[in-house]
Amino acid sequence: MQKKSTQLSDTVIEAWLRLTLVSGVGPRILAALIAQFHSPQAVLNAAADELRRVEGVGPQLARAIATADRTTDPAAEWAVCQQEQIQVLAQTAEDYPRSLLEIPDPPGVLFLQGELKSADSIAIAVVGSRNTTRYGLAQAERLAGGLARAGITVVAGLARGIDAAAHRAALAAGGRTLAVLGGGLLKLYPPEHADLAGEISEQGCLLSEMPPRFVATRNSFPRRNRLISGLTLGTVVVEAGERSGALITARFAMEQNRDVFAVPGPIDSRGSKGCHTLIRDGAILVESVDDILDALGPLAESNRQEDGRVIRHPSELQLNTMETNVLQSIGSDPTLVDQIVEKTGLPTSRVLSTLSVLEVRKLITRLPGGRVSRR
């Protein structure tokens, strides 16, 4: 069922929309502006000379932001969203994905078709080449289907090849899948995936940080890739050549302290050279879905329901050593994730994935500012 969208009379979401519509305000500059002024409304109210004190904001962009109330039209975008049943989710909304708040440059606004669920915090990206082989397609289908049956949400970019195979396998397994788009939700690319996108919106969610009528450009796909990795606990690269865009997603995953997995291919396959390089550089080699589940922590079948579906997650009866260490490092007061990393000595990626599992088990609560507390 489609969630009711926030009303445009909400000045907060209107400010987010207006600011993100300013040409030149990309993810990094948006993050810097919010860090400096703390809210989109404060950014829009700032004088041009104040805006120029933010790194990356030159005189032209400062003028554009200062005059945004006259040059942007968030009401027009809102009207389109209402007509097309597109949900607008601002960064400050309660149901904004917490995993995206952990990356350096989260979108100010997300446009959604379908529904995000709390269980989607346990997600893995499955990505790879558009020009794939039968071997690559088979591995993508096998892994994505296995993840979906384990109750893990599969995330990809709706692209031809590996991405589409991963989405279809997750759907066929009865699981959830999220598709992150490089263009607007009303300008699907590639256009032949319109039917697939419709299925995903019914059994998962379509997401984009671009306004609905935005036509994807070459530069918008790397921006999309950081969201694919940012929404997940790890990224699996199934098949990728030396210059594949999937390697960009893997790089973002590394920068965001997420796990990176790679599927090996034939040693003489040019289409697998990117995967082999990732493995040589420390990515986790994947032969089966169990390799991914093992990296996330011991998982076992449970009858517990999350959002109406059975989730495979750590046993209800006991915690493993890593989970115990992470839980014990959380004090009676809200604790910063960085403090947990310091106390446990675990890599940040392991701490984040363990916190997600503990959250699903209702043992902890995530709080704003990169903090967590016990329930």
VENBELHU-V712121 format. One record per residue. N is the residue number from 1. RES is the residue in one letter. OMEGA is omega in degrees with one decimal (999 if undefined). Layout:
# VENBELHU-V712121
{{N,RES,OMEGA} {N,RES,OMEGA}}
This chain:
# VENBELHU-V712121
{{1,M,-178.5} {2,Q,176.8} {3,K,176.1} {4,K,-177.2} {5,S,174.9} {6,T,-178.4} {7,Q,179.9} {8,L,177.0} {9,S,172.9} {10,D,-174.0} {11,T,-179.4} {12,V,-178.9} {13,I,176.3} {14,E,179.0} {15,A,177.0} {16,W,-180.0} {17,L,-177.3} {18,R,-177.6} {19,L,-178.3} {20,T,177.2} {21,L,178.7} {22,V,179.1} {23,S,-179.9} {24,G,177.5} {25,V,176.7} {26,G,-174.6} {27,P,-177.5} {28,R,-179.8} {29,I,176.8} {30,L,179.3} {31,A,179.7} {32,A,178.9} {33,L,179.9} {34,I,177.5} {35,A,-177.7} {36,Q,-171.9} {37,F,170.9} {38,H,177.4} {39,S,179.1} {40,P,179.9} {41,Q,178.2} {42,A,176.5} {43,V,-177.0} {44,L,179.7} {45,N,-175.8} {46,A,175.7} {47,A,-176.8} {48,A,-178.5} {49,D,175.2} {50,E,-179.7} {51,L,-177.3} {52,R,177.7} {53,R,178.6} {54,V,-178.8} {55,E,179.1} {56,G,-179.7} {57,V,177.5} {58,G,-176.8} {59,P,-178.8} {60,Q,179.3} {61,L,178.6} {62,A,177.6} {63,R,-180.0} {64,A,179.2} {65,I,-177.2} {66,A,-179.5} {67,T,-175.2} {68,A,179.5} {69,D,179.7} {70,R,-172.1} {71,T,178.3} {72,T,-175.6} {73,D,179.6} {74,P,-180.0} {75,A,179.0} {76,A,177.6} {77,E,180.0} {78,W,-179.8} {79,A,177.4} {80,V,-179.3} {81,C,178.9} {82,Q,-177.7} {83,Q,-174.6} {84,E,-180.0} {85,Q,176.4} {86,I,179.1} {87,Q,176.7} {88,V,-174.4} {89,L,179.9} {90,A,-176.9} {91,Q,-177.7} {92,T,-179.8} {93,A,-178.3} {94,E,-176.9} {95,D,172.3} {96,Y,-175.6} {97,P,-177.8} {98,R,-179.6} {99,S,178.7} {100,L,177.6} {101,L,179.8} {102,E,-179.2} {103,I,-175.1} {104,P,-170.9} {105,D,-179.6} {106,P,176.9} {107,P,174.6} {108,G,-177.9} {109,V,171.0} {110,L,174.5} {111,F,-171.1} {112,L,164.3} {113,Q,-170.9} {114,G,-177.1} {115,E,169.6} {116,L,178.4} {117,K,-179.4} {118,S,180.0} {119,A,178.8} {120,D,174.5} {121,S,173.5} {122,I,-173.0} {123,A,176.0} {124,I,175.1} {125,A,174.7} {126,V,-173.5} {127,V,178.9} {128,G,-172.9} {129,S,170.8} {130,R,179.5} {131,N,-170.9} {132,T,177.9} {133,T,175.7} {134,R,178.8} {135,Y,-178.9} {136,G,179.0} {137,L,-179.6} {138,A,-179.5} {139,Q,178.5} {140,A,179.6} {141,E,-178.2} {142,R,-176.4} {143,L,-178.9} {144,A,177.1} {145,G,178.8} {146,G,177.7} {147,L,-179.6} {148,A,178.6} {149,R,177.0} {150,A,179.0} {151,G,-179.7} {152,I,179.3} {153,T,179.7} {154,V,-178.6} {155,V,176.1} {156,A,-170.7} {157,G,178.8} {158,L,-178.6} {159,A,173.9} {160,R,174.5} {161,G,-173.0} {162,I,-177.3} {163,D,-178.5} {164,A,178.6} {165,A,179.2} {166,A,177.9} {167,H,-176.1} {168,R,-179.7} {169,A,178.0} {170,A,178.4} {171,L,-178.7} {172,A,179.5} {173,A,-179.9} {174,G,-178.3} {175,G,179.5} {176,R,176.7} {177,T,177.5} {178,L,176.8} {179,A,179.1} {180,V,-172.2} {181,L,175.3} {182,G,177.2} {183,G,178.8} {184,G,-176.7} {185,L,178.4} {186,L,178.6} {187,K,-174.6} {188,L,174.0} {189,Y,-3.1} {190,P,-174.5} {191,P,-178.7} {192,E,178.2} {193,H,-179.5} {194,A,179.4} {195,D,177.5} {196,L,178.7} {197,A,177.9} {198,G,177.7} {199,E,-179.3} {200,I,-179.6} {201,S,177.6} {202,E,-173.7} {203,Q,-178.9} {204,G,-176.6} {205,C,168.8} {206,L,-178.6} {207,L,171.2} {208,S,171.8} {209,E,-179.2} {210,M,176.1} {211,P,-171.1} {212,P,-175.7} {213,R,-178.7} {214,F,178.0} {215,V,-176.3} {216,A,174.4} {217,T,-179.8} {218,R,-176.9} {219,N,-176.8} {220,S,-178.5} {221,F,173.4} {222,P,176.0} {223,R,177.0} {224,R,-174.8} {225,N,179.7} {226,R,177.4} {227,L,176.4} {228,I,179.4} {229,S,-177.4} {230,G,179.9} {231,L,-168.5} {232,T,173.0} {233,L,-179.6} {234,G,-179.3} {235,T,176.0} {236,V,174.3} {237,V,-173.0} {238,V,-179.4} {239,E,-176.2} {240,A,173.7} {241,G,-174.7} {242,E,-178.4} {243,R,-178.2} {244,S,175.3} {245,G,178.1} {246,A,178.5} {247,L,174.4} {248,I,176.7} {249,T,178.5} {250,A,178.7} {251,R,176.5} {252,F,179.7} {253,A,178.0} {254,M,-178.6} {255,E,-179.1} {256,Q,179.7} {257,N,171.9} {258,R,176.0} {259,D,174.3} {260,V,179.0} {261,F,177.8} {262,A,178.0} {263,V,178.7} {264,P,176.9} {265,G,175.2} {266,P,-173.4} {267,I,-179.0} {268,D,-178.7} {269,S,177.8} {270,R,-179.5} {271,G,179.2} {272,S,-177.1} {273,K,178.3} {274,G,177.9} {275,C,-179.9} {276,H,176.9} {277,T,178.2} {278,L,179.4} {279,I,178.2} {280,R,-178.3} {281,D,172.9} {282,G,176.5} {283,A,-179.7} {284,I,179.9} {285,L,-177.4} {286,V,172.2} {287,E,-180.0} {288,S,180.0} {289,V,178.8} {290,D,177.3} {291,D,179.0} {292,I,-179.4} {293,L,178.7} {294,D,-179.5} {295,A,179.2} {296,L,-177.6} {297,G,-179.3} {298,P,-179.6} {299,L,178.5} {300,A,179.4} {301,E,176.8} {302,S,177.6} {303,N,-178.1} {304,R,-178.9} {305,Q,172.5} {306,E,-179.7} {307,D,174.1} {308,G,178.1} {309,R,179.7} {310,V,-179.5} {311,I,170.4} {312,R,178.9} {313,H,-176.4} {314,P,-176.2} {315,S,176.9} {316,E,-171.4} {317,L,-178.3} {318,Q,177.3} {319,L,172.3} {320,N,-173.8} {321,T,-178.7} {322,M,-179.4} {323,E,177.8} {324,T,-179.4} {325,N,-179.2} {326,V,-178.7} {327,L,-179.0} {328,Q,179.5} {329,S,178.4} {330,I,-176.5} {331,G,179.4} {332,S,175.8} {333,D,177.0} {334,P,-173.7} {335,T,177.3} {336,L,177.3} {337,V,179.0} {338,D,178.3} {339,Q,177.9} {340,I,176.9} {341,V,-178.9} {342,E,-177.3} {343,K,-175.1} {344,T,-175.5} {345,G,-179.8} {346,L,174.2} {347,P,-178.7} {348,T,-179.0} {349,S,179.3} {350,R,178.9} {351,V,-178.8} {352,L,-179.9} {353,S,178.9} {354,T,177.1} {355,L,178.9} {356,S,178.1} {357,V,179.0} {358,L,178.3} {359,E,177.7} {360,V,-178.6} {361,R,177.0} {362,K,178.9} {363,L,179.8} {364,I,175.3} {365,T,175.4} {366,R,-178.7} {367,L,177.3} {368,P,176.7} {369,G,178.2} {370,G,-178.7} {371,R,175.5} {372,V,175.8} {373,S,174.4} {374,R,175.7} {375,R,999}}
